Amino acid sequence: MERVLQFGTGRFLRGFVDAFIDDANMATDPGGNGSTRAVTVVETTGSGMAARLTAQGCAYQLLVRGVEQGAVVDTSRVIRSIHRAVDATHAPGAVVDAALDPDVRFIVSNTTEVGYATDFPARLTSLLEARARAGLPGLVLLPCELVERNGDRLRVLVVEEATRRGLDPRVIEHIRDANRWAVTLVDRITTAPGAGTSGAAADPLAVAVEPFASWVVEVPAQVPIIEHAAVERTADVQPYALRKIRILNGAHTALVERLRGSQTRFVREAMDDAGVTAWLEALLIEEIVPALGERIVDGEAFAGTVLERFHNPFQDHRLSDIAIHHDEKVAIRLAPTYQDHLARFGRAPRLLGELLRGAGVRS
């Protein structure tokens, strides 16, 4: 049985990676008695989540709620891919033991950017050093943090830590080169179920997710990854990152600017207005996607999924939350697309121009 060592016990990984692994296990063994892959999760924050997972037998409900291909989805099932949960604060030895398991093939993490700046690289260095000294093969690291080129960054931090400790050069070489450091891009909205959600009241660890999920993994073709319909292997993650920033994030910021001063609270409420929906579709399909051209992958299809995701009737995505640092987001998500459109077609895009003028940006 292959094992995954996962740093992070929060909703995102449980509704994303752990759900994917559960899907794969169910596909190969519908009875659930001979799962091909199991996850050991490591709690590093002192949240008590490892104990709560253990108390529930490491099982919890996953609610998939939203719109997919025009149909409303509202399903639930129990996720059982987690084998055990370990608290790194109170049982550091158990984490080392888990890392030395010869069946471990992957390390997954979502420690946030703060984790990269604090203890995660040091913790990871210790585990990879232990594996190197034990003569164990390298692992595939699949970081899920929203850090630009996350795998490359993590590799640099770990090698710097190993060098600072004065480790044997052969151990440093093993850490750097025997392990495969994937660069990834993740996308799935994951939340706690809303109050009164059917089927979730009895499970405090229940996770709610939208049907859409995407995990783009930049890694050489010969390197194994976690296989799933939502996982896409690529030689370059940048076209996907650009697509997400300019289309998905750009659409969010455009809505905030369009509805500035209105009483609309949520994205789904905005999409209930046929005029707003038509305007956003035109902005995406006629101006943003053409401006990006061949630099992105499947731009028009991705824009269609964005519009569908925005119609999710179960999700209370507040426009006020999206509006935080609005001016900075306009400068990153919308203004460059305006310039790209102008350069590509020799004419100013009308809708983007109106948004920028409304935001006080000189175009």
C-alpha positions in Angstrom: 0.0 0.0 0.0 1.3 3.4 -0.9 1.3 6.0 1.8 1.0 9.8 1.7 2.5 11.9 4.4 0.4 15.1 4.7 1.3 18.2 6.5 -1.9 20.0 7.2 -5.2 18.9 8.7 -7.4 21.8 7.6 -10.5 21.7 5.5 -8.8 22.4 2.2 -6.6 19.3 2.1 -9.4 17.2 3.5 -11.7 18.4 0.8 -9.1 18.3 -1.9 -6.2 15.9 -1.8 -7.8 13.4 0.7 -11.1 13.4 -1.3 -9.1 12.7 -4.5 -7.3 9.8 -2.8 -10.6 8.5 -1.5 -12.1 8.7 -5.0 -9.2 6.6 -6.3 -9.4 4.1 -3.5 -13.2 3.7 -4.1 -12.6 3.2 -7.8 -10.1 0.4 -7.3 -11.9 -1.1 -4.3 -15.6 -0.1 -3.9 -15.9 -2.1 -0.7 -13.2 0.0 0.9 -11.4 -3.0 2.4 -8.2 -2.9 0.4 -7.4 0.7 -0.3 -4.4 1.2 -2.5 -3.3 4.5 -0.9 -3.6 5.8 2.7 -2.8 9.2 4.2 -1.0 10.0 7.5 -1.9 13.6 8.4 0.4 15.7 10.5 -0.9 18.5 12.7 1.7 21.2 13.3 -0.4 24.1 14.6 -1.6 23.0 18.0 -5.2 23.1 16.8 -6.1 19.7 18.3 -7.3 18.5 14.9 -5.3 15.4 15.1 -7.0 14.3 18.3 -10.5 15.2 16.8 -9.8 13.2 13.7 -8.5 10.2 15.7 -11.7 10.3 17.9 -13.8 10.0 14.7 -11.7 7.1 13.3 -10.2 9.7 10.9 -13.4 9.7 8.9 -15.6 12.7 8.1 -18.4 13.8 5.7 -17.7 15.5 2.4 -20.5 17.6 1.0 -20.2 18.5 -2.7 -22.5 21.4 -3.4 -22.8 23.6 -6.4 -23.5 23.7 -10.1 -21.9 21.3 -12.6 -22.7 21.3 -16.4 -25.9 23.3 -15.7 -27.2 20.9 -13.0 -27.4 21.5 -9.3 -25.2 19.1 -7.3 -25.9 18.4 -3.6 -24.3 15.1 -2.4 -22.5 13.8 0.6 -20.3 10.8 1.5 -17.8 9.7 4.1 -14.1 10.2 3.4 -12.0 7.3 4.7 -8.6 7.9 3.0 -6.8 9.1 6.2 -5.1 6.2 8.0 -4.0 8.1 11.1 -3.4 11.6 12.4 -0.3 12.6 14.3 0.4 15.7 16.4 3.9 16.9 15.7 4.0 19.1 18.8 3.3 16.3 21.3 4.5 13.3 19.3 7.5 14.4 17.1 8.8 10.9 17.1 5.7 9.6 15.5 6.2 12.0 12.6 9.7 10.7 12.1 8.5 7.1 12.2 5.8 8.0 9.6 8.4 9.5 7.4 10.6 6.4 7.7 7.8 4.1 6.5 9.2 2.5 3.3 5.8 2.6 1.8 5.6 6.5 1.8 5.8 7.8 -1.7 4.5 11.4 -1.5 4.6 14.4 0.8 1.7 16.8 0.5 1.5 20.1 2.4 -0.6 23.2 2.9 1.2 25.1 5.7 0.4 28.5 4.1 3.1 31.1 3.2 3.6 31.6 7.0 4.7 28.0 7.3 7.3 28.5 4.6 8.6 31.5 6.6 8.7 29.7 10.0 9.0 26.0 10.9 7.9 23.9 8.0 11.2 23.9 6.0 13.1 23.0 9.2 10.7 20.2 10.0 10.9 18.9 6.4 14.7 19.0 6.4 14.8 16.8 9.5 12.5 14.2 8.0 14.3 14.1 4.6 17.7 13.9 6.4 16.4 10.9 8.4 15.3 9.2 5.2 18.6 9.9 3.5 20.6 8.4 6.5 18.3 5.4 6.5 19.1 4.7 2.8 15.4 5.2 1.7 14.6 6.5 -1.7 13.5 10.0 -2.5 9.9 11.1 -2.3 7.6 13.2 -4.6 6.8 16.5 -2.8 3.4 18.0 -3.8 3.1 21.4 -2.0 -0.3 23.0 -2.2 0.6 26.4 -0.7 -0.5 29.4 -2.7 3.2 30.4 -3.1 4.6 31.3 -6.5 6.5 28.2 -7.8 5.9 26.6 -4.4 8.0 23.4 -5.0 11.0 25.4 -6.2 10.8 27.7 -3.3 10.4 24.9 -0.8 13.5 23.1 -2.2 15.6 26.2 -1.9 14.5 26.7 1.8 15.1 23.1 2.7 18.6 23.0 1.1 19.5 26.3 2.8 18.4 24.8 6.1 20.4 21.6 5.5 23.4 23.7 4.6 23.0 25.9 7.7 23.0 22.8 9.9 26.3 21.6 8.3 24.9 18.3 7.2 27.0 15.8 5.3 27.3 17.0 1.6 26.0 13.6 0.5 22.9 14.0 2.7 22.3 17.5 1.2 22.7 16.1 -2.3 20.2 13.3 -1.5 17.7 15.9 -0.1 18.1 18.2 -3.1 18.3 15.7 -6.0 16.7 12.3 -4.9 13.5 14.0 -4.0 11.3 15.4 -6.7 9.9 18.9 -5.9 6.8 19.5 -8.0 5.4 23.0 -8.6 1.6 22.9 -8.3 -1.4 25.1 -8.6 -4.6 24.3 -6.7 -8.1 25.5 -7.1 -11.2 24.5 -5.2 -13.4 26.5 -2.8 -13.6 24.6 0.5 -15.6 25.7 3.5 -17.4 24.5 6.6 -21.0 23.4 5.9 -23.5 26.2 6.5 -25.7 26.2 9.6 -28.5 23.7 9.3 -26.9 21.9 6.3 -28.6 18.5 5.9 -26.5 15.6 6.9 -23.6 17.6 8.4 -25.0 18.6 11.8 -23.7 15.5 13.6 -20.2 15.7 12.2 -18.1 18.7 13.4 -15.4 17.8 10.9 -17.6 17.8 7.9 -16.2 19.7 4.8 -18.2 21.4 2.1 -16.7 21.8 -1.4 -17.8 23.0 -4.8 -17.9 20.4 -7.6 -15.1 22.1 -9.5 -11.5 21.1 -8.6 -8.2 21.5 -10.3 -4.7 20.5 -9.3 -2.1 21.3 -11.9 1.2 19.6 -11.3 4.4 20.7 -13.1 6.7 17.7 -12.9 8.7 15.5 -15.5 6.7 12.8 -17.2 8.5 10.0 -15.5 7.7 11.2 -12.0 4.6 9.6 -10.4 1.8 11.8 -9.1 -1.5 11.3 -7.4 -3.8 10.3 -10.3 -7.3 11.8 -10.4 -9.5 13.4 -13.0 -8.9 16.8 -11.4 -5.1 16.4 -11.5 -3.4 17.6 -14.6 0.3 17.0 -15.3 2.1 19.8 -17.2 5.5 20.8 -18.3 4.8 24.4 -17.3 2.3 25.6 -14.7 2.6 29.3 -15.7 -0.2 29.3 -18.3 -2.6 27.9 -15.7 -1.5 30.4 -13.1 -2.0 33.2 -15.6 -5.4 31.9 -16.5 -6.5 31.7 -12.8 -5.3 35.2 -12.0 -6.6 37.0 -15.0 -9.9 35.0 -15.5 -11.1 33.7 -12.1 -9.5 36.3 -9.9 -10.1 39.0 -12.5 -13.8 38.2 -12.7 -14.1 38.5 -8.9 -12.4 41.9 -8.9 -14.5 43.1 -11.9 -17.7 42.2 -10.1 -16.6 44.2 -7.0 -15.8 47.2 -9.2 -19.1 46.9 -11.2 -21.2 46.6 -8.1 -19.4 49.3 -6.0 -22.0 51.1 -3.9 -24.8 48.5 -4.5 -26.5 46.5 -1.8 -25.4 43.2 -3.4 -23.6 41.1 -0.7 -22.6 37.8 -2.4 -21.3 36.7 -5.7 -24.3 34.4 -6.2 -26.6 37.4 -5.7 -24.8 39.3 -8.3 -25.2 36.4 -10.7 -29.0 36.3 -10.1 -29.1 39.6 -12.1 -29.3 38.6 -15.8 -27.8 41.9 -16.8 -24.8 41.4 -14.6 -24.3 37.8 -15.8 -24.5 38.9 -19.4 -22.0 41.7 -18.7 -19.5 39.4 -17.0 -19.8 36.8 -19.7 -19.1 39.4 -22.4 -16.1 40.7 -20.3 -14.6 37.3 -20.1 -15.3 35.9 -23.5 -15.0 39.0 -25.6 -12.1 40.8 -23.9 -10.2 38.9 -21.2 -9.8 35.5 -22.9 -8.9 37.0 -26.3 -6.3 39.3 -24.7 -4.5 36.3 -23.2 -4.6 34.3 -26.4 -2.2 31.3 -26.6 -0.5 32.1 -23.3 -3.2 30.2 -21.4 -4.8 26.8 -21.8 -8.5 26.3 -22.8 -9.3 29.9 -21.9 -12.9 30.0 -23.1 -13.8 26.7 -21.4 -12.2 27.8 -18.2 -14.2 31.1 -18.4 -17.4 28.9 -18.7 -16.5 27.1 -15.5 -15.9 30.4 -13.7 -19.4 31.6 -14.7 -20.9 28.3 -13.5 -19.0 28.5 -10.2 -20.2 32.0 -9.6 -23.8 30.7 -9.8 -23.3 28.3 -6.9 -26.5 28.7 -4.8 -24.9 27.2 -1.7 -21.9 29.5 -1.4 -21.9 32.8 0.5 -18.8 34.4 -1.1 -18.9 38.0 0.2 -18.0 40.8 -2.2 -16.7 42.7 0.8 -14.1 40.0 1.3 -13.0 40.1 -2.3 -12.9 43.9 -2.1 -10.0 43.8 0.4 -6.9 45.5 -1.2 -9.1 46.2 -4.2 -6.9 48.8 -5.8 -3.9 46.4 -5.7 -6.1 43.6 -7.2 -7.2 45.9 -10.0 -3.6 46.6 -10.8 -2.7 42.9 -10.9 -5.8 41.3 -12.3 -7.4 43.8 -14.7 -5.0 46.5 -15.8 -2.4 44.1 -17.4 -5.2 42.4 -19.4 -6.3 45.8 -20.7 -2.8 46.4 -21.9 -2.5 42.9 -23.4 -5.8 43.4 -25.3 -4.6 46.8 -26.6 -1.3 45.4 -27.8 -2.8 42.3 -29.4 -5.7 44.0 -31.3 -4.7 47.6 -31.5 -7.9 48.8 -29.9 -9.0 49.5 -26.3 -11.3 47.0 -24.8 -14.5 48.9 -23.8 -15.6 47.0 -20.7 -12.2 46.7 -19.2 -11.6 50.4 -20.0 -14.8 51.3 -18.1 -13.8 49.2 -15.1 -10.3 50.9 -15.0 -11.8 54.4 -15.3 -14.2 53.6 -12.5 -11.4 52.4 -10.3 -9.4 55.6 -11.1 -6.7 53.8 -13.1 -5.3 55.6 -16.1 -5.5 53.3 -19.1 
